[in-house]
């Protein structure tokens, strides 16, 4: 029997990792070229408390609505309206606790994240004190003391990365030093640290999703990962396996899984795929997970240093969403023929062509106009990060384009554009980690607003920069409509 898919629940988490900023792609390259950059970065890092009090971060985890964020004067890093590590949708995790998850995510022998007994005990303590992660602490306790060979006793002789937290050494992070891993750049310390950060942060989001839904991990039937990492060795670059790795870590013993890649649009594509699976009756509960991107940490750090402000891109972001059968209360994903917006290969490169395909076409198929949508969510990049780097307010630009298309379609008067944008838009509030800001951060807020009866329909529009793969000059776009459950 065909069922209507719904988004049953969601979670959004941030991990404040100031000591990993130096291992973001941009900082790492700059430090190699100019070693003094490392000290400049260290002096410009925020404290955990400052990261928790940052209004966009509070919006991401659900304590502030986007509308409330828009009423807070900027610069936001100087206007702390609320400060809480725990959010409605998840939390802002501290670095010490995350290192415990990172250690548990490491399943290789010899280990990638090499620590001594003292550090291991500290990591266990950090997890044990966390009400939601105590189960991970008990598993960490079962890990034996790491055995170090001669090269590991002198990490300076290898390419190992120094791991530090709060001014203290936390061990070293290695590449795969076994015979099959040596000489493979895909299995070097930087790439494997990036992969494990995605796994650990994704596991945090999935743990929160299971907690919010109050279900056991064994109830998940299928997992889809939509992160930006590229797991695999030299023969299987980007082969994947992240979904099942996260599921294994969280105890989803009955679930299979796969990874979906579509650059920034991957989460939206994953949600649509999960919804189609549920509608077809293949699975009852599909979890979509997006882990954080280590490569994007500190991506705009030079602009922050130039302006004398703290480095604001210092958090890994992750999300998890549960797609399931209609429960009569959760918002439904419209999957009728033509309801999902796509951008075909022959669409061209202009914004007008793209928006005609993934904005106007699906609405027309549903018998709707642009003005029938209560809110739009596109790329929700935090403008405070983007503007200092000269990229402008990405969210604001997208709302202007959406409104312009509504005018071209004769569904909105040009004189009413600004007022309409004010009603259907919102400020960006997500970290600049590609897939994370692309529309889906608003799902949690949309679900709450629908439950309160404030809105009926939201359209999510995600863009993908396919040209980054150097195999095409095309971009991509995908969209879907989320609607208040008619049985509410």
FENSUL-V519399 format. One line per field, one symbol per residue. ss: DSSP state (H for helix, E for strand, C for the rest). psi: psi as a letter, one per 30 degrees, with the letter a starting at -180 (. if undefined). burial: I if it has 9 or more other ideal C-beta (glycine too) atoms within 8 Angstrom, else O. A space follows every 10 residues. Layout:
ss=???
psi=???
burial=???
This chain:
ss=CCCCEEEEEE EEEEEECHHH HHHCHHHHHH HHHCCHHHHH HHHCCCCHHH HHHCHHHHHH CCCCCHHHHH CCCCCHHHCC CCCCCECCCC EEECHHHHHH HHHHHCCCCC CCEECCHHHH HHHHHHHHCC CCCHHHHHHH HCCCCCCCCH HHHCHHHCCC EEEEECCEEE EEECCCCCCC CCCCHHHCHH HHHHHHHHHH HHHHHHHHHH HHHCCCHHHC CEEEECCCCC CCCCCCCCCC CHHHHHHHHH CCCCCEEEEC CCHHHHHHHH HHHHHHHHHC CCCCEEEEEE CCCHHHCCCC HHHHHHHCCC CCCCEEEEEE EEEEECCCCC CEECCCCCCC EECCHHHCCC HHHHHHHHHH HHHHHCCCCH HHCCEEECEC ECHHHHHHCC CCCHHHHHHH HHHHHHHHCC CCCHHHHHHH HHHHCCCCCE CCCCCCCECH HHHHHHHHHH HCCCCCEEEE EEEECHHHHC CCCCCEEEEE EEECCCCC
psi=kklkkljell kklkjjieff efgleeeeee eeeiffeeee eefgklleee eefjeeeeee ggfkleeeef fkklkefgij fkjkfklefb ljkleeeeee eeeffjgljl lejklleeee eeeeeeeefk ffgeeeeeee ffklkkkkae fffifffagk kkklkhglkg akklajglef fkgjffglee eeeeeeeeee eeeeeeeeee eefhllfffk ekkkkhlgli klaffhkgeb geefeeeeeg gifgkallkk khbfgeeeee eeeeeeeeef gelejkkkkj lljeffkgeg eeeeeefhll jfigkkkllk kjkalkggel kljjglkffk kljlfgfafk eeeefeegde eeeeefglle ffkekkjbjh kjffeeefgg fajeeeeeee eeeeeeeegh fkkefgeeee eeefallkgk lihcfefief ffeeeeeeee efgelekkkk jklkiffffg flglllkkll kkkkkfg.
burial=OOIOIIIIII IIIIIIIIII IIIIOIIIOI IOOOOOIIOI IOOIIIOIOI IIIIIIIIII IIIIOIOIIO OIOOOIIOII OIOOOOIOII IIIIIIIIII IIIIIIOOOI IIIIIOOOII OIIIIIIIOI OOIIOIIIII OOOOOIOOOO IIOOIOOIOI IOIIIOOOOI IIIIIIIOOO IOOIOIIIII IIIIIIIIII IIIIIIIIII IIIOOOIOOI IIIIIIIIIO IIIOOOIOOI IIIIIIIOII OIOOIOIIII OIIIIIIIII IIIIIIIIIO OOOOIIIIII IIIIIIIIII IOIIIOOOII IIIIIIIIII IIIIIIOOOI IIIIIOOIII IIIOOOIOOO OOIIIIIIII IIIIIIOIOI OOIOIIIIII IIIIIIIIOO OIIIIIIIII IIIIIIIOIO OIOOOOIOOI IOOIIIIIII IIIIIIIIII IIIIIIIIII OOOOIOIIII IIIIOIIOOO OOOOIIIIII IIIIIOOI
